[in-house]
């Protein structure tokens, strides 16, 4: 496919055969082969694959009883818990489409998404139910299944117990015919470029991406019954959905479900369960590194980490690997591609700081930002475009946005990612930034990622985010927001000197602001756009 073929990791096949089955077929295969293998762990409770499949069939039959039919959207709003996994596969088994709803959303965002997808049925955790109840009259919701997690919510009109409804349902296979090319999931993007859009991911997209991910890690994977995936990444996010849940189920892994990043609970969970793999984002690895006496919690049981969602600071990667002995491989994906398109080799040539090579049956190009019609040579920054069996069918109800994202190049349809990247002579890809994040100061292009990497080299810095703020002289200037490690301190003058040692003068931040925490997305990605918007509002008010 490209110059990267010669660097494909040993044992990884460039082309795979994908079974023409719905996504839940992967769970059925694993449950048939390993019915007694542990499938889920949640706060001390466990469930085998056989028990999980029966619960999924009960859920599917219950949803059919509520009128869910092929193609109906069922909204799912829940943190990581067994009910999430059961509901997700139960919706698919009933012939429905999972409409993922972020539990952190406020009422306005929930209402928009429910109206957009047209869901008549929803599954929600009890402590989140009040937000749903507040907007339900403005949507098409008819039935809300409330899952018991905290016992906190009183149920209103149209709400019924998820657990009690499943208990009354049959655990026989409902045998609903589902086409592999049917839409399985509406994966809503974060809305960083405007209103949230529902990427239509088909069963075939998600099966392909689970198997592509499995192929990449296959030579380092533990066998069923021994493979334990620390599932801290939110399952409602595409990264957690594929790299923890769907990929974990393909491998017969036990999913160690952690509902949120509470560092004390996370470390206690690691000590109790001794996970063997940990898909995450850089802030999660940084949190473990900073934890007092982390070495005493069995972190060294983790053999393999794949990092995505945000660029991995090289200093955090180095410290984590040296201290705990795990291998961290950086990867890349986006909701519109199920999400994985690139991963650094686990075996073979690994290039820290790179997102690596395309996974099996995936092609990419770097094209000019202005027109997207001219392929660029190695070393030049441009927009990353990708093609493969994991790429979405389009955006739900948004034809114009679909045409903007899925465009023809050289007679084939490619997904235009909106990310600025470059490739080296070996075909390894480096993310420079998103198109819209670039700072232009005094005519110079500045990429926040590069400045953040330098800030992370300072021993006092725990989190860093760099944005452009309006400047009457330079057009924009560089501002850095920082959260420091516990017990550390540093002055703006010291940071200025540190940056000047590593960056051209025009890239050095002119402004520094210190905070306890930086704003983050549901998966722990630092949100530059929130900080940039705060700055714009401050300047408008001033």
N, C-alpha and C positions, 0 to 999 in steps of 0.2 A: 504493500500500500504506500510506503514512503521510506525515507532514509532511516526511520527508526526500526525497521524490521530486524536489522542486525543486532539490535540491543534488546530485543524481546527477552524477558527473563527465562532462564532454563525451565523447561517443563510447561510453559504457558503457550497455549495454541492461539494462533492469530485468527483462526476461523472455527466457529462452534456450530453444532447442530442444536437448534432450539425446538423443544417439544411443542406441538400445537395444542396446548392445554390452557385453561384459565389459570389465573394466579393461585387460586386455592388448591389446584391440583398439586402444587409443590408441597403444601402441608399434608395433603392426603397421601402422597408418596412416602414422606418421612414417617408419618404416623403408621402406615402399613408396615414399613420396614423396621421401625423401632418404637413400638407402642408403649413400652415401659421405660423408655429413656426420658430423663427430666427435660421438660420443655420450658417451664416458667418458674421463676423464684421471685417472690414479692414479700418483703418484710417477714421472712421466716416461713412463709407458706410456699408449697411446691405443687406443681401440676405436671403430669406426664403427657407425652404426645397423644396417647390414646384418650386420656381425659380431655385434653384440649380439643381434639377433633369432635368428640361427642358434644362438648359445649358449643362448638361452632355450629354443628348441625341443629342443636336446640335453638340457637339464635336465629338461624336461617328459617327454620319452621315457624318460629314466633313472628318473625317479620312478614313471612308469607301470610300468616293469619291476620296480620294488621293491614294487609292489602298491598304490600310492596311487590312490585312486578319488575320484569326485565327493563332496565334503563331508568328506573326511578332513583332519584338522588336521596340518600339518607345521610344527614349531617352527623358528624362524630366529633365531640368536643370533650376531651378528657386527657389528663396527664398519663404518664406511663403506669399502667396497672393491668392485671389480667383481663379486666373487662374491656380494655381497649383492644387487645389482641383478638378476643372472642368476637367483639362487635365488628371489627374490621373485616375479618374473614367471613363472619356470618352474613354481613351485608352483601359481600361478593357472592357467597354461595346461594343467596336468595335471588341473585340476578341483578341486584342493585348496584349503584355507583356510590362509593364513599366520597362524601364532600367533607374534606378536612377543615376543621375550624380551630384556630389557635386559642387555647384556653386563656391566654393573656389578653385577648381582645376585649375592648370595652363595648358597651351596648350598641353604639352606632355602627361599629365595624361588624359585629355579629349580625345585626339586622341587614346590612348591605349584602353580606355573603349569603344569608338564608334566602333573601329575595332573589339574588342573582342566580343561585343554583336551583331554586324552586322546590326545596325539600319539603315534604309533607310529614316526614318522620325524622326524629332526631334522637341520638343517644348522648347523654350528658352526665358528667359526674355531679353528685348531689351538691357539693359546695359551689358549683358553677351554675346550678339551675336558676337561682334568682335573676341572674343577668338574662338568661333565655326567657324566663317568664315575663320579664319586663318588656321584651320586644315581640314576643310571640303574636300578639294581636295584630301587629303590623306586617306579618309574614303569612305564608301559606301553611305554617305548621299546624298539624292536626293532632299528632301524638308525640309526646316526649317521654322516652324511656330514661328514668333516672337511676343511675348506677350508684350503689352504696359504697362510699369511700370514707366519709367522715360522720355520716348520720346527721348532717347539719341542716338539711333542707326540708321544709314542709312542702308537699306537692300540691300544686294548684290544678285548675281545670285542664284536662287533656294529658295530665302527667300520670304515669304508672311506673311501678317498680320494675327495673330491668331484671333483677334476680328472680323475682316472683313470676314474672312473665315467662322467663326461660324454664323455670321449674315445671311449669304446666305444659311445656312443648315436648314433642317427640324428639328423641335423639337419632331417629332414622335418617338416612341420607335423603334429602329432599329431591335430589336428582333433577335440578333445574338446568335445562340446556343453556350454556353460556358460550358465546363465540369468543375465540381468542382475540379477535380484532375489535371487540366491544370495549367501550370506555369502562375502566375499573375505578379510577380515582380522579377527582377534581382536586388538583394540588394547587392551592392558591399561592401565588407569589407574594412576596412581602410588600408589594406596592411601592417599591423604591422609585419607580418611574411613573407613578400616578396611582390610579385606582387599582386595587388588587384584582388580578386576573386568574381565572381558573384554568391551569394547564390540564388538558385532557390526556391522561395517561391510560393507555389500553392495557388489557391483560398481557398481551404479547410484549409491549414495552417493558412492563415490570418483571415478567418472567425472564426476558433477555437480560435486563440489568442485574437481576439477582445472580444469574448464571455467569455473566461477564465478571462480576465481582468475585464470585466463587473461584472462577478459573485463575484469577490473578493471585489469590492467596492459597490456592489448593495445595501447593507443595509444603506450606507451613501450617496447614490446618490440623488441629487435633481431631481424632475420630469422634463420632457421635457418643454421647455419654461423658466425654472428657473435655469437650469444648464449651466454655462458658463465656458469654458475651456480656460485658458490663454495659447495660442499656440505659445510659444516662441521657443520651441524645433524645430529644422529644420524638416520639413516633408519629406525631402529626406533622412533623417536618420531613421533607423528602429524604434527607440524609439519614435520619434515624430509621425511617420506614424501610429503606432498602438495605443500608449497611448493617443495621442491627437486626431488624425483624425478618425481612424477607430472605436476606442472605443467611442469617442465623438458622432459619428454618430449613433452608436447602441443605445446610451442613449437619442438621440434627443437633444443633447447639442448645444449651439452656440459656434463655434470656434472663439475665439478672436485672429486673425492672426497678429503676430508681426514678421516682416521680419528679424530682427537681434537684437542683444543685445546692443542697444543704451539705456543706463540706464535712460536718461531723457525721451525718448519716451516711454520706458517701464513703468515708474512710472506715466506718464500722462495717458497712456492707462489704467492702473489699476484704477486710480482715475475716469476715464470716464465710464468704463465698469463694474467695481466691479465684477471680476471673482470669481467663487466659488471653482474652483480647479486649481492647478498649477503643472503639471508634469514638472520636471526640473532636473538639475544637480547641485551639490553643489556650483559651482561658481555663478550660478544665484541667489541662496538664499543668498550667501555671499554679492553679489552686492546690493541686496535689503536692507539687514541689514545695510550696510555701507552708504546708501544714506542719506544725511542730511534731518532731519525731516520726515523720512519715515512714521511715524505714521499718518501724516496728509494726506496721499494719499489713504486711504481706503484699505490698505493691509489686515486689519482685516476681510474684507469680504471673504477672502480666507479661506475655511474650511478644505481643504484636499490637501496635496502635496504628490506626490510620486516621490522619488529621485532615480535616476539610473545613468548609464553611467560612474560613478566613485564612489569610497567609500565616504560616507558622514561623514565628521569629526563630532565627537559627540558634540563638543563645538558649532559648527554652528547650528546643529539641536536643541540643548538646547536653545540657544539664540533666534532663530527664533520662536520656539514654545512658549516660555515664553513671548516674546514681542508682537506677533501678534495673538496668540491663535489658530493657525492652527495645525493640526496633520501632521507630516511628516512620511511617511512609506517608508523605503528603499526596493528596489527591485533589481532584477538582470535579465539580459537577454543578448542575443547576436544575431547578424544578422541571424545566421544560425537557430535560433529558433523563428523567427518572431516578436519580440525577447524575450518575457517575459517567464521565467520559474519559478521564485521565487518572492514572495512578503511577507513582514512582515504583520501580521494581523492588520487590522484597528480596529476591535473589538477583544477583547480577549488578549492573552499574546503577547505583542510586546517586542522584544528584540533589543534595539538600538545597532547599530554596526553590526547587523546580516542582511543578505538579506532575512531572514525569511524562509518560508515553500514553498514547490512546489505548484503551482496553480493546479486547477482541472485537473484530468486525466494525471498528470505529475509525473514521477518517477525519482529518482536520486540515484546515488551511489558516494562514494569517493573511488578512486582506486589508487594503487601505481603509482608513476610518471614514474618509470623505464620501466615497461612492460604494465601497464594499464590492467592487467589481475587478480589482487588480490584486493578484496574489503577490505577497512581498517575500523577499529572500530572507535567509537566516540573519538574525541580528537586528532586524527592523521591527519597530513597534507597530502593531495594527490590531484589528479586531479578530478575535478567534471565532471561526465558524466550524461547526461539526456536523457529521452525518453518521447515522447508525440505527440499528433496530430499536434502540431505547428512546429515540426522539419522539416527542409528543405528536398527537394528531392535530393539535391547534389549541386555541384558547376558546373556552366555553362562551358561545354567544358573541364573540368579538372577531368578526371577519377582518376588519381593517388591521387590528393588532396582530392577527395571525399572519396576514400578508407581509407585515413588517418584520416578523421574526423568522418565518419560513420562506426563504427566497431562493430563486434559481441562480445557480452559478455553474457554468460549463455544462448546462443541460441536466443538472441534477438539483434536487431541493436540499438546501442546507439550513441549519439552525444558526442564526446570527445571535451570538451570546451577549453582546454588549460589553464584553471584557477585553481590555487591551492587554495583549500578550506579545511575546517574541519567542522564536524558537532558535536553538543553537544548531550547529552543524550536525549533531547527532539526532536531531528531531525532538529533543526534550523541550518542553514548553515552560515558560516563565510568565506568571501573571504580573503585569505591571500595574494595572488598575482598571477600574470601570471607566468608560468614556466620560461619564459626567463627574467623576471625582477629580479629574485633572485640575491642578491649580496653574493659572497663568499669571506670573508675577514679572512685571517689567519686560514682557515679551518672552520670557523663559517658561518652558513647560516643566512643571514640578509634579512628580507622582508621590502622593502621600505615603504609599507603601515603603518607598525607599527611605524616607525620613523616619518613619516609625521603626524600621529595622535598626537604624542607628540609635534611636532612643532606647530600644530594648537592650542594647549592649551595656547601658549604664546599670551598675549593680543595684541602684535604688529603685529602678522603674519596674512596676508590676504590670501596668496596662498603659498603652499609649494610643492616641488617635490624633491624626493631623488633618486639618481642614483649611480651606482658603477663606479668608475674610476680606471684605472690601477695604481697599486702601486708596486714598486719593492720589497717591504718587505712583504706586506700582500697579494699580488696577486691582490686584489681590495681593495679600501677604499671607505668610504661613503662620498658623497658630497651632500649638500643641497642647492637648489636654492629657493630663497624666494622673494616674493613681499609683501611689508608692507602696513598696513592700512594708509590712509591719516592722516598726522599729527603725526604719530608714528615713533619712531626710536629705534634701538636696535643694540648692537655690537655683533660680533662673540663670544667674551668672555662671554657675558651675555647668549647668546643662548647655548653655551657649558655648562655653569652651569645649565641652565634650563633642557637640555637634560639629563645631568648626574643625575639629581634628579629623572628621570622617566625611564631611560634605562640602561641596562647592559653596561659596558664601551666599549665593542667591537661593540655595535650598534650606538654609538654616532658619528655624522658626524665629520670628521676631517677637512672638508673644507666647507666654506659658501660663497655663491655668492648672491648679492642683485640685483634685476632687477625691472624695473617699472611694467612689465607684464611678465607672463610665457607663453610659446607657448601653444596653445589650439587647439583641434579639432573643427569641425563644431558645435558640441553640447556643447562646453565649457569644455571638459575634458582636464586636463593638460597633455601634451604629454611628458612623461619621455623620450621616445625613441629619440625625437628631441634633448633634452638636452644631452643625452648620446652620440649621434652621434657627436654633437658639441665638446664634450670633447675628443672623439677619434681623430677627425681631428686636434684639437689643439696639442694633444700629438704627433701625427704623424709629424706635421709641426715643432714641437720643437725638 
